Amino acid sequence: MAIFPKTDEPGTLAFETAGLRWLAEAQPEGGAPVVEIVAEGKGWVDLVLLEHAPATAEAAAAFGRGLARTHAAGAPSLGCAPPGWTGQPPRSSGPMPLHDHDADPVFATWGEFYAEYQVRPYARRAVAQGSIDDDGARVLERLSDRLADGRFDADQPALVGGGVARLHGDLWGGNVVWAASPADGEGARAEADPASGVQGVLIDPTSHGGHAETDLAALDVFGVDRLDDILAGYQEVSPLADGWRERVGLHQVTMLVMHAVIFGGHYGPATVEVARRYL
């Protein structure tokens, strides 16, 4: 077995591996494949080395079906961390607001959670460092108020139902690896393309409880191979709520504003431009 060794700050890796394990719990029920943890210690983890391969239409559709089932595995509450993690995860965009996995729910609605955990903290950091100006700050504050008022609350996809989705949490295209071999056992193998053996494998999560549309919107921030096939596979098993396409930009605001904190540059104006659509 080939190994991919990874080192980082101990807290960062501990949060990542907690998320990998939580996501992997969905695999026996057909959830998306997750890279396998071989061994770990303080500040290091050994993962199975994935053999990259070109994505196929069927592999992408299978990944979409698997992601739908991962989301449907659920979470206890909006904004909860993976089991075994306590405190705010350290991130390059600053501490990520989350609460303990088994804590009492903090938010009654998705809009409250998204405003208070996913938009306001990062907007304030971006303004403080000059990535977003005062006008942009007002736009993001108005958007946060509208979110908290429930203006954009929508049903979860069908398989999640009235529950909370179990999210990858950082699902840009680079965190889906198209691999030629299964990530972990027969459960992962079942959702590969039967002709090529290729499958989409999840890596590098910031997993938490949230709305499934956030993961799907993140896939389109920087692009991912065969997004249309992924979405078709997802909808095949877990149809999205009416109006989901109009909410894509809304769900992308959190990734954009985090990038404004980390990188500055055009990400600040891009965040404000997208947020302004929803005022």
KABELRA-V238677 format. One record per helix or strand of 3 or more residues. SS is the DSSP state (~ for helix, > for strand). FROM is the first residue (numbers start at 1). TO is the last residue. If there is no record, write none. Layout:
SS,FROM,TO
SS,FROM,TO
//
This chain:
>,3,7
~,10,24
~,27,29
>,37,41
>,44,48
~,57,72
~,110,128
~,134,148
>,164,167
~,173,175
>,176,179
~,185,189
>,199,202
>,208,210
~,212,218
~,227,237
~,244,263
~,266,276
//
